[in-house]
């Protein structure tokens, strides 16, 4: 802890001295200024910057075989670190939100995630979070997969990244568990040992509306020429949010407070030509956020009424060792070891209003380890990877809280004699736990074969085996004589009996992937692919009805067509993907009343596509855009109330999403970047209740940056039209209120960056 504190102090101080590889005056007309700190380029690279540049070649790293983006049949949006820092994004969540057919899922019960092509992190039924052992979408940072407790809660700073790759469609063959719907792969910039002792640094200070402030810095140093280099990044951000809680007298009810520390070290024991190369990584990230939920009737007032805290706090620590050994010209052995520890504390007001009706505190603690070993081959016509994977995760999920008896009787209309409900009847207090363990083992392989000069065939396979265990723990009591008598009366009927019930299951799955890519002409590729994704099932126990239940794996089968390429004379890149996904054996909540359970009784079909363009129309003007369509509906799903949801639209899956950004340099050193984001309407829940409809909206953002020498000033404005929009809506609270999660209103900020 003292080490982390010392490093933070050094990096924060380094925010006042920053280095850049080229000043605005030196930048050629076709270069967009302000990029993440990079290792100094060799003289030949500097010389190449003297002429206008076209579009850069982007390599996709998130699959088993690295490929140029144009030659990747999967639908993947690759955002470079330079592009991200030129935008208004402060974290990777902002990047996901601005990607076609990708979005974030808000949750007021501590189960946040994302939706990729209509597939939410906890299933389309919205009821799988309490029983699931994993998610349908995964986030990987420098080789470390985020545990479930950190998904959507860990701070994912957008500062000083190399790339963010957002895969839409199943990635189970490449990423294994938790990737049925897709994956987000984050690559931070790796240090590079230089021929001499050297150091460089950069930093940022910013402030703005709603108490926004940011202090950030990045530094890299070669400590042993050609052998050892170290890189560190620190990012501290805070704002008060724009929602007021009148009951708790808080003007920062939707506050956000984030701190992110990342360290990476590279060691090449034999110098520049060393066959052995190892990258060490450490990340210590913290985030505390208030709630954006208010009662629907106060939606436009942006006023929350809860009397109990409604917020969450996460701290995650990620460690990785990425070792590579060159075994001749064609073979490379790679071993990626990863450790993680994450804890999320969530607090909820169960009734959402000023009455003391009840509250819940939820703790999700995860720790685990993964090991992946790969042997890569690169030949003249064949490229391939074979490997093995092991994963071991332990979760300690626990909740405790209370329900006020007076409130419950009044809300349910059981106060036949009003004077009875005015007496202090006490509280029903509860504790519950869902500790679980997951072990996963897999062997995998993928092969690219250039069958002809134009045709490349790809085949991949993963054999996966998982064992999961869980213990259901419950305890209910009363803190008064009346409450204790009521608990004793209801135990075994409405309330569960105190118990500890263990359950466990094992699953095996074979996950194939096939693809073909044909070069129509220079730099243009037509592709077709088929991939299978899955999420394991498990055993469960209904603590109220006493029912044991089992649910099997759910699966997606995805067929994809793609057309990707670069037209060099026009400096145009384009990528089109069309997909058809069959979602079978969907894990949904069945039963009725208090006797509910998870079962494989859902089925859905999803169709759509993504089109993304990048066009450097002029040396000083670049246009970046994307558009996504999703048509997803349930083919079969009966709710716990007996409602037939067949034909209903999938929740949190907008019919369309689009983004358009202009990057214009009217003068040397001046960058003007407006962008607009379109989001279509979508139901918030599987029942498609129109009250909870999330209407479509449009967000207009603007980033302006002026750079002179080692200094730059920047301005950022988000939601400039001050559009009102929802991120979620439901009525899950104990009082039956309709509640909504609100998006941010207009926000302006500015700051300074410097480099030396």
C-alpha positions in Angstrom: 0.0 0.0 0.0 2.9 2.4 0.8 4.4 1.5 -2.6 1.2 2.4 -4.4 0.9 5.7 -2.5 4.5 6.6 -3.3 4.1 5.8 -7.0 0.9 7.9 -7.1 2.7 10.8 -5.6 5.5 10.6 -8.2 3.0 10.3 -11.1 0.9 13.1 -9.9 3.9 15.3 -9.7 4.9 14.3 -13.2 1.6 15.7 -14.4 3.4 19.1 -14.4 6.1 17.9 -16.8 5.1 16.2 -20.0 6.9 15.0 -23.1 5.6 14.7 -26.7 7.3 13.3 -29.7 6.5 16.2 -32.0 5.2 19.7 -31.5 2.3 21.2 -33.3 4.6 23.3 -35.5 6.5 20.2 -36.5 3.4 18.2 -37.3 2.7 17.6 -41.0 -0.7 18.8 -42.4 -2.2 15.3 -42.4 -1.4 14.6 -38.8 -4.0 15.1 -36.0 -2.1 16.4 -32.9 -2.2 15.2 -29.4 -1.5 11.5 -29.0 -0.7 9.4 -26.0 2.9 9.4 -24.9 4.9 7.1 -27.2 8.4 5.8 -27.1 10.7 8.0 -29.2 10.6 7.0 -32.8 13.8 6.1 -34.8 15.1 8.7 -37.3 13.6 6.9 -40.3 10.2 7.1 -38.7 10.6 10.8 -38.0 11.5 11.4 -41.6 8.3 9.7 -42.8 6.3 12.2 -40.8 7.5 15.0 -43.1 4.9 14.1 -45.8 1.1 13.9 -45.4 0.0 10.6 -44.2 -3.0 8.4 -45.1 -4.9 6.1 -42.8 -2.9 3.9 -40.4 -2.9 0.1 -40.5 -4.7 -1.3 -37.4 -3.8 -4.7 -36.1 -6.5 -6.6 -34.2 -5.0 -8.5 -31.2 -8.0 -9.9 -29.3 -8.4 -13.1 -31.3 -6.1 -16.1 -31.2 -4.3 -14.9 -34.4 -3.4 -11.3 -34.8 -4.6 -9.8 -38.1 -5.0 -6.5 -39.9 -8.4 -5.1 -39.2 -9.3 -5.3 -42.9 -8.6 -9.1 -42.8 -10.6 -9.8 -39.7 -14.0 -11.4 -40.6 -15.3 -10.8 -37.0 -17.1 -7.5 -36.4 -14.7 -5.5 -34.3 -14.5 -1.8 -33.7 -10.9 -0.7 -33.0 -10.5 2.6 -31.3 -6.9 3.8 -31.0 -5.6 5.7 -28.0 -4.9 8.8 -30.0 -8.5 8.8 -31.4 -9.9 8.3 -27.9 -7.9 11.2 -26.4 -9.0 13.5 -29.2 -12.6 12.8 -28.3 -14.6 13.7 -25.2 -14.3 10.2 -23.7 -13.0 10.0 -20.1 -13.2 6.3 -19.7 -13.7 3.1 -21.8 -17.4 3.0 -20.8 -17.7 6.2 -22.9 -16.0 4.5 -25.8 -18.3 1.5 -25.6 -21.4 3.7 -25.5 -20.2 5.5 -28.7 -19.8 2.2 -30.6 -22.6 1.0 -33.0 -24.5 -2.0 -31.6 -22.8 -1.7 -28.2 -24.1 -0.2 -25.1 -24.1 -0.2 -21.3 -26.6 -1.7 -19.0 -27.5 0.3 -15.9 -28.7 -1.6 -12.8 -29.9 -0.4 -9.4 -29.3 -3.8 -7.9 -25.5 -4.1 -8.4 -25.5 -6.1 -11.6 -24.3 -3.8 -14.3 -22.9 -4.9 -17.6 -23.1 -4.2 -21.3 -25.2 -5.2 -24.3 -23.5 -6.3 -27.5 -25.8 -6.9 -30.5 -28.8 -7.3 -28.2 -27.2 -9.7 -25.8 -27.0 -8.4 -22.2 -24.4 -9.4 -19.7 -26.9 -11.3 -17.6 -29.2 -12.6 -20.3 -32.1 -11.1 -22.0 -34.6 -12.0 -19.3 -32.9 -9.6 -16.9 -33.3 -12.2 -14.1 -30.2 -14.3 -14.4 -27.8 -12.2 -12.3 -28.6 -13.9 -8.9 -28.2 -17.4 -10.3 -25.4 -17.0 -12.9 -21.8 -17.9 -12.4 -20.6 -15.7 -15.3 -21.6 -13.2 -17.8 -22.2 -13.2 -21.6 -19.7 -10.4 -22.3 -16.1 -10.0 -21.0 -13.7 -7.1 -20.5 -10.0 -8.0 -20.8 -7.3 -5.5 -19.7 -3.7 -6.3 -20.7 -4.5 -10.0 -20.5 -6.5 -9.9 -17.3 -10.2 -10.6 -17.6 -12.4 -8.6 -15.2 -14.4 -10.7 -12.7 -18.2 -10.4 -12.6 -18.0 -8.2 -9.5 -16.0 -5.6 -11.4 -17.9 -5.6 -14.7 -19.2 -2.0 -15.2 -17.9 -0.9 -11.7 -14.1 -1.0 -12.1 -12.5 2.3 -13.3 -11.4 1.9 -16.9 -9.5 5.1 -17.5 -9.2 6.2 -21.2 -5.9 7.9 -20.6 -2.8 6.5 -22.3 -4.2 3.5 -24.1 -2.9 1.8 -27.2 -6.2 0.3 -28.5 -9.7 -0.6 -27.4 -11.1 -3.5 -29.4 -14.9 -4.1 -29.2 -15.9 -7.5 -30.6 -19.6 -7.8 -31.4 -20.6 -11.5 -31.7 -19.5 -14.7 -29.9 -15.8 -14.8 -28.9 -16.0 -18.1 -26.9 -13.4 -19.8 -29.2 -10.9 -17.1 -28.5 -11.8 -15.8 -25.0 -13.6 -18.8 -23.5 -16.1 -18.3 -20.7 -18.0 -15.1 -20.4 -17.7 -14.2 -24.1 -20.9 -15.6 -25.7 -22.1 -12.1 -26.7 -18.7 -10.5 -27.4 -15.7 -9.0 -25.7 -13.9 -5.7 -25.0 -10.1 -6.0 -25.2 -8.2 -3.1 -23.7 -4.5 -2.8 -24.6 -2.5 -0.1 -22.7 0.7 1.2 -24.2 3.7 -1.0 -23.4 7.1 0.5 -22.5 10.0 0.0 -25.0 13.6 -0.1 -23.8 15.7 2.5 -25.8 19.4 2.5 -26.5 20.2 5.1 -23.8 19.0 6.1 -20.3 16.0 8.4 -21.1 12.7 9.5 -19.6 9.6 11.3 -20.8 6.3 12.3 -19.2 3.0 14.0 -19.9 0.1 15.3 -17.9 -3.3 16.9 -17.8 -5.2 19.2 -15.5 -8.9 19.8 -16.2 -12.1 21.1 -14.6 -15.6 21.9 -15.5 -19.4 21.8 -14.7 -20.8 19.9 -11.7 -17.5 19.9 -9.8 -15.6 18.0 -12.5 -11.9 17.9 -12.1 -9.1 15.7 -13.4 -5.4 15.3 -12.5 -3.5 12.8 -14.6 0.0 12.0 -15.7 2.0 9.4 -17.6 5.7 8.7 -17.5 8.1 6.3 -19.2 11.8 5.7 -18.6 14.5 3.4 -19.9 16.4 2.3 -16.8 18.7 -0.2 -18.5 19.5 0.6 -22.1 18.0 -1.9 -24.5 17.0 -4.1 -21.6 14.5 -2.6 -19.1 11.9 0.1 -19.3 9.1 1.2 -17.0 5.9 3.0 -17.7 3.3 4.4 -15.3 -0.1 6.1 -15.6 -2.1 7.8 -12.9 -5.6 9.3 -13.5 -7.7 11.0 -10.8 -11.2 12.2 -11.8 -14.2 13.4 -9.8 -17.5 15.2 -10.4 -20.6 15.8 -8.3 -23.2 14.6 -10.9 -26.4 16.5 -11.8 -29.0 14.8 -9.5 -30.0 16.2 -6.1 -31.3 14.2 -3.2 -33.8 16.4 -1.2 -34.3 13.8 1.6 -30.6 13.4 2.3 -29.8 17.0 1.5 -27.2 15.9 -1.1 -26.4 17.9 -4.2 -24.0 15.2 -5.4 -26.3 12.1 -5.3 -24.9 11.0 -8.7 -21.3 11.7 -7.8 -18.3 9.9 -9.5 -14.9 9.6 -7.9 -12.3 7.5 -9.8 -8.6 6.8 -9.4 -6.6 4.6 -11.7 -2.9 3.5 -11.4 -1.3 1.4 -14.0 2.3 0.2 -14.2 3.9 -1.8 -16.9 7.6 -2.9 -17.1 9.4 -4.6 -20.1 12.5 -6.8 -19.7 14.6 -8.1 -22.5 17.6 -9.8 -20.8 19.5 -10.2 -24.0 18.9 -6.6 -25.3 17.3 -5.6 -28.6 17.7 -9.0 -30.2 16.8 -11.0 -27.2 14.6 -14.1 -28.0 13.0 -13.7 -24.5 10.7 -10.8 -23.8 8.5 -10.3 -20.7 5.9 -7.6 -19.8 4.9 -7.1 -16.2 1.6 -5.3 -15.5 0.0 -3.9 -12.3 -3.3 -2.0 -12.1 -4.9 -0.6 -9.0 -8.2 1.0 -9.8 -10.9 2.5 -7.6 -14.3 4.0 -8.4 -17.1 5.3 -6.2 -20.4 6.3 -7.8 -23.7 7.5 -6.6 -27.0 6.4 -8.1 -28.6 8.0 -11.2 -32.0 6.5 -10.3 -35.0 8.7 -9.4 -38.7 8.0 -9.2 -40.4 8.4 -12.6 -42.6 11.2 -11.3 -39.4 13.2 -10.5 -37.7 12.3 -13.8 -37.6 15.9 -15.2 -36.9 17.4 -11.8 -33.8 15.2 -11.5 -34.6 14.8 -7.8 -34.0 11.6 -5.8 -36.0 10.9 -2.6 -34.4 7.9 -1.0 -33.5 8.3 2.7 -30.9 5.5 2.7 -27.6 5.5 0.7 -27.8 4.4 -2.9 -24.3 4.0 -4.3 -21.5 1.6 -5.0 -17.7 1.5 -4.4 -15.3 -0.8 -6.2 -11.6 -1.5 -5.9 -9.9 -3.9 -8.3 -6.3 -5.0 -8.4 -5.0 -6.7 -11.6 -1.6 -8.3 -12.1 -0.1 -9.9 -15.2 3.0 -11.5 -16.6 3.2 -11.8 -20.4 6.2 -13.9 -21.4 7.3 -14.5 -25.0 10.1 -16.8 -26.2 11.2 -16.8 -29.9 11.9 -20.4 -31.0 13.5 -19.8 -34.3 12.0 -17.8 -37.2 8.6 -19.3 -37.3 7.7 -20.4 -33.7 6.9 -18.4 -30.6 6.0 -19.6 -27.2 3.8 -17.3 -25.1 2.6 -17.6 -21.5 0.2 -15.1 -19.9 -0.3 -15.4 -16.2 -3.0 -13.2 -14.5 -4.2 -12.6 -11.0 -7.1 -10.4 -9.9 -8.8 -9.2 -6.8 -11.9 -7.1 -6.8 -14.4 -5.9 -4.2 -17.7 -4.0 -4.8 -19.8 -2.6 -2.0 -23.3 -1.6 -3.1 -26.0 0.1 -1.0 -29.7 0.3 -2.0 -32.8 2.0 -0.6 -35.4 -0.7 -1.3 -38.3 1.7 -1.4 -36.8 4.7 -3.2 -38.5 7.3 -1.1 -38.2 9.3 2.1 -39.8 6.7 4.3 -37.6 4.3 6.1 -39.0 1.2 4.4 -35.8 -0.8 4.2 -32.2 -0.9 2.9 -29.8 -3.5 1.5 -26.0 -3.7 1.6 -24.4 -6.0 -0.9 -20.7 -7.1 -1.0 -19.2 -8.8 -4.0 -15.6 -9.9 -3.4 -13.7 -11.9 -6.1 -10.2 -13.2 -6.4 -8.7 -15.6 -8.9 -6.0 -16.7 -11.2 -5.7 -17.6 -14.9 -2.9 -19.1 -16.9 -2.8 -19.4 -20.7 0.0 -21.0 -22.7 0.2 -20.6 -26.5 2.5 -21.9 -29.2 2.3 -19.7 -32.3 3.5 -20.6 -35.8 3.9 -18.1 -38.7 4.8 -19.6 -42.0 4.6 -18.5 -45.6 1.1 -19.8 -46.2 0.0 -21.1 -42.7 -0.4 -19.3 -39.4 -1.7 -20.9 -36.3 -2.0 -21.1 -32.6 -2.5 -24.0 -30.2 -2.7 -23.7 -26.4 -4.2 -24.5 -23.1 -6.0 -22.4 -20.4 -6.8 -22.7 -16.7 -9.0 -20.4 -14.6 -9.8 -20.5 -10.9 -12.1 -17.9 -9.3 -13.6 -17.6 -5.8 -16.5 -15.2 -5.1 -17.8 -14.1 -1.7 -21.2 -12.5 -2.4 -23.1 -11.5 0.7 -26.0 -9.2 1.4 -27.7 -7.9 4.6 -30.4 -5.5 5.3 -33.9 -4.9 6.7 -37.5 -4.3 5.9 -39.6 -2.0 8.1 -42.7 -3.9 9.2 -44.9 -0.8 9.4 -43.9 0.1 5.9 -44.6 -3.5 4.5 -48.0 -3.7 6.2 -49.0 -0.2 5.0 -47.8 -0.8 1.4 -49.6 -4.2 1.1 -52.8 -2.8 2.5 -52.8 -5.1 5.6 -53.4 -2.3 8.1 -57.0 -3.2 8.9 -56.7 -1.1 12.0 -54.8 2.0 11.2 -53.7 2.6 14.8 -51.8 -0.8 14.7 -49.6 0.4 11.9 -48.7 3.6 13.8 -47.1 1.6 16.6 -43.3 0.8 16.3 -43.6 -2.8 15.1 -39.8 -3.2 14.3 -37.9 -4.6 11.3 -37.4 -7.9 9.5 -33.6 -8.2 9.3 -31.9 -10.6 6.9 -28.5 -11.9 5.9 -27.8 -14.0 2.8 -24.7 -15.3 1.1 -23.9 -16.8 -2.3 -20.2 -17.8 -2.1 -19.1 -19.6 -5.2 -16.1 -21.2 -6.9 -15.5 -21.6 -10.6 -12.8 -23.7 -12.2 -12.4 -23.7 -16.0 -10.0 -25.6 -18.2 -9.7 -25.5 -22.0 -7.5 -26.5 -24.9 -7.8 -24.5 -28.1 -6.4 -23.9 -31.5 -6.9 -21.8 -34.6 -5.4 -22.0 -38.1 -5.2 -19.6 -41.1 -4.4 -21.3 -44.4 -3.8 -19.3 -47.6 -5.4 -21.9 -49.9 -4.7 -19.6 -52.9 -3.2 -16.2 -53.4 -6.6 -14.7 -52.7 -8.5 -17.2 -50.5 -7.7 -17.7 -46.8 -9.5 -20.4 -44.8 -9.7 -20.2 -41.0 -10.7 -23.0 -38.6 -10.8 -22.8 -34.8 -11.8 -25.1 -32.0 -12.0 -24.8 -28.2 -12.8 -27.7 -25.9 -14.0 -26.2 -22.6 -14.8 -27.8 -19.2 -16.1 -25.9 -16.2 -17.0 -26.9 -12.7 -18.9 -24.4 -10.5 -20.0 -24.6 -6.9 -22.2 -22.4 -4.8 -23.6 -22.3 -1.2 -27.0 -20.7 -0.6 -27.0 -19.1 2.9 -30.0 -17.3 4.4 -31.0 -16.1 7.9 -34.1 -14.0 8.7 -35.0 -12.6 12.1 -37.0 -9.8 13.8 -35.6 -7.0 15.9 -38.7 -6.7 18.0 -41.2 -9.2 19.5 -43.8 -8.4 16.8 -41.3 -8.8 14.0 -39.9 -12.0 15.5 -43.4 -13.5 15.7 -44.1 -12.5 12.1 -40.9 -14.1 10.9 -41.7 -17.3 12.7 -45.1 -17.4 11.1 -44.0 -16.7 7.6 -40.8 -18.9 7.7 -41.1 -21.6 5.1 -44.0 -20.0 3.2 -43.2 -16.4 2.3 -39.8 -16.3 4.0 -37.1 -19.0 3.6 -36.0 -21.2 6.5 -32.5 -20.5 7.8 -30.2 -22.8 5.9 -26.9 -23.4 4.1 -27.4 -25.4 0.9 -24.5 -26.4 -1.3 -25.0 -27.0 -5.1 -22.5 -27.8 -7.9 -22.4 -28.7 -11.6 -19.9 -29.6 -14.3 -20.2 -28.6 -18.0 -18.3 -29.5 -21.1 -18.6 -27.8 -24.5 -16.9 -27.9 -27.9 -16.8 -24.5 -29.6 -16.1 -24.4 -33.3 -15.3 -21.4 -35.5 -15.0 -21.4 -39.3 -14.2 -18.5 -41.6 -13.2 -17.8 -45.2 -11.7 -14.6 -46.6 -11.4 -13.8 -50.2 -9.3 -10.9 -51.7 -11.7 -9.3 -54.3 -8.9 -6.9 -55.3 -6.1 -5.1 -53.6 -6.9 -4.3 -50.0 -10.6 -5.4 -50.2 -11.7 -8.6 -48.6 -15.0 -10.5 -48.6 -15.5 -12.8 -45.6 -17.9 -15.3 -44.2 -17.8 -16.9 -40.7 -19.6 -19.2 -38.4 -19.0 -19.2 -34.6 -20.6 -20.8 -31.6 -20.8 -19.1 -28.2 -22.0 -20.4 -24.8 -22.5 -19.5 -21.2 -22.4 -22.4 -18.7 -25.4 -23.2 -16.5 -25.5 -24.4 -12.9 -27.5 -25.6 -10.0 -29.7 -23.4 -7.8 -31.9 -23.4 -4.8 -35.0 -21.4 -4.1 -34.6 -20.4 -0.5 -38.3 -19.6 0.0 -40.0 -22.6 -1.7 -37.2 -25.1 -1.0 -36.9 -26.0 -4.7 -33.6 -27.3 -6.1 -33.3 -26.6 -9.7 -30.8 -27.0 -12.5 -30.3 -25.0 -15.7 -28.1 -26.0 -18.6 -25.8 -23.9 -20.8 -27.2 -21.4 -23.2 -25.8 -21.0 -26.7 -25.6 -18.7 -29.6 -24.9 -19.7 -33.2 -23.7 -16.8 -35.2 -23.4 -16.5 -39.0 -21.5 -13.5 -40.4 -20.8 -11.9 -43.7 -18.2 -9.1 -44.0 -16.8 -6.7 -46.6 -13.8 -4.7 -45.4 -11.0 -2.8 -47.2 -9.1 0.3 -47.8 -9.2 2.5 -51.0 -5.8 4.1 -50.9 -6.3 6.9 -53.5 -9.3 8.2 -51.5 -7.7 7.3 -48.2 -10.9 5.5 -47.2 -11.4 2.6 -44.9 -14.8 0.7 -44.7 -16.0 -2.3 -42.8 -19.5 -3.9 -43.2 -20.7 -6.9 -41.2 -24.1 -8.6 -41.5 -25.1 -11.2 -39.0 -27.8 -13.7 -38.0 -27.7 -15.0 -34.4 -29.8 -17.9 -33.1 -29.9 -17.8 -29.3 -31.0 -21.2 -27.9 -31.6 -22.7 -24.5 -31.8 -19.2 -23.1 -31.6 -19.1 -19.3 -34.8 -17.4 -18.1 -36.7 -17.2 -14.8 -39.6 -19.7 -14.7 -42.2 -20.8 -12.2 -44.7 -18.6 -10.5 -45.1 -16.6 -7.3 -42.5 -17.4 -4.6 -41.6 -20.7 -6.4 -39.5 -19.3 -9.2 -36.3 -20.8 -10.6 -33.9 -20.6 -13.6 -34.7 -22.8 -16.6 -33.7 -23.1 -20.3 -37.0 -22.0 -21.7 -36.1 -19.0 -23.8 -35.2 -18.7 -27.5 -34.5 -15.6 -29.6 -33.4 -14.6 -33.1 -31.2 -11.5 -33.7 -30.4 -10.0 -37.1 -28.6 -6.9 -38.1 -25.3 -5.4 -39.1 -22.6 -2.7 -38.6 -21.1 -0.3 -41.1 -18.1 1.7 -40.1 -16.2 4.3 -42.2 -13.0 6.3 -41.8 -12.2 8.8 -44.6 -9.4 11.3 -44.7 -11.1 13.6 -47.1 -8.4 16.3 -46.9 -5.0 16.4 -45.3 -6.5 18.4 -42.5 -9.9 16.7 -42.3 -10.9 13.2 -41.2 -14.4 11.8 -41.1 -15.2 8.8 -38.8 -18.6 7.2 -38.6 -20.5 4.1 -37.9 -24.0 2.8 -37.9 -25.6 -0.4 -36.4 -28.9 -2.1 -36.8 -30.3 -4.8 -34.4 -33.5 -6.6 -34.8 -33.8 -9.0 -31.9 -37.0 -10.7 -30.6 -38.0 -13.5 -28.3 -39.2 -16.7 -30.1 -40.2 -18.3 -26.8 -40.4 -17.0 -23.2 -43.1 -17.4 -20.6 -42.7 -15.1 -17.6 -43.3 -16.0 -13.9 -46.6 -14.3 -14.2 -47.6 -16.6 -17.1 -47.3 -13.9 -19.7 -46.1 -15.0 -23.2 -43.3 -12.7 -24.3 -42.8 -14.4 -27.7 -42.5 -11.7 -30.3 -41.3 -9.1 -27.7 -38.2 -7.1 -28.5 -35.0 -7.9 -26.6 -34.4 -5.3 -23.8 -31.6 -2.7 -23.9 -31.1 -3.4 -27.6 -31.8 -0.2 -29.6 -33.1 -0.7 -33.1 -30.3 1.5 -34.4 -27.2 3.2 -33.1 -25.0 5.6 -35.0 -22.0 8.0 -34.6 -20.4 10.6 -36.8 -17.3 12.6 -36.0 -15.3 15.2 -37.9 -11.7 15.8 -37.1 -10.7 19.1 -38.6 -7.5 21.1 -38.4 -8.2 24.5 -40.0 -4.9 25.9 -38.6 -1.6 24.2 -37.6 -2.1 23.0 -34.0 -5.8 23.6 -33.8 -8.1 20.6 -33.8 -11.9 20.9 -33.9 -13.8 17.6 -33.4 -17.6 17.7 -33.3 -19.4 14.4 -33.0 -23.0 13.2 -32.8 -24.4 10.0 -31.4 -27.8 8.6 -32.3 -29.5 5.9 -30.1 -32.8 4.4 -31.1 -35.7 3.5 -28.8 -35.6 0.2 -26.9 -37.7 -1.5 -24.2 -35.9 -1.6 -20.8 -37.3 -5.0 -19.8 -38.4 -8.2 -21.4 -42.1 -7.4 -20.8 -41.8 -4.4 -23.2 -43.9 -2.3 -20.8 -44.4 1.1 -22.6 -44.0 2.9 -19.3 -40.4 1.7 -19.1 -39.6 2.4 -22.8 -36.2 4.0 -23.3 -36.9 6.6 -26.0 -34.4 7.4 -28.7 -32.1 10.3 -28.3 -29.3 12.2 -29.9 -26.2 13.5 -28.2 -24.0 16.3 -29.7 -20.5 16.6 -28.4 -17.5 18.9 -29.2 -13.8 18.7 -28.5 -11.5 21.7 -29.3 -7.8 21.5 -28.8 -5.0 24.0 -29.5 -1.4 22.9 -29.3 1.7 25.0 -29.3 5.0 23.5 -28.6 4.9 21.4 -25.5 1.6 22.9 -24.3 -2.0 22.5 -25.4 -5.3 23.8 -24.2 -8.5 21.8 -24.7 -12.3 22.3 -24.3 -14.9 19.5 -24.2 -18.6 19.8 -24.3 -21.0 16.8 -24.0 -24.7 16.7 -24.7 -24.5 20.3 -25.9 -28.2 20.3 -26.8 -29.0 19.3 -23.2 -31.1 16.4 -24.3 -33.0 14.5 -21.6 -32.8 10.7 -21.9 -33.1 7.5 -19.9 -30.6 4.7 -19.4 -32.9 2.3 -17.6 -36.5 2.1 -16.2 -38.2 -0.5 -13.9 -40.4 -1.0 -10.9 -38.3 -3.6 -9.0 -38.4 -1.7 -5.7 -40.3 -2.9 -2.6 -42.8 0.1 -2.8 -43.7 -0.6 -6.5 -42.5 2.8 -7.8 -41.6 3.2 -11.4 -38.0 4.4 -11.4 -35.7 5.6 -14.1 -31.9 6.0 -14.5 -31.0 9.3 -16.1 -28.3 10.2 -18.6 -26.1 13.3 -18.0 -27.3 16.7 -19.0 -25.1 19.2 -20.8 -21.6 19.4 -19.4 -18.7 21.7 -20.2 -15.1 21.3 -19.2 -11.6 22.5 -20.1 -8.0 22.1 -19.2 -4.4 22.1 -20.1 -1.9 19.4 -21.2 1.8 19.8 -21.2 4.8 17.8 -22.4 8.6 18.2 -22.0 
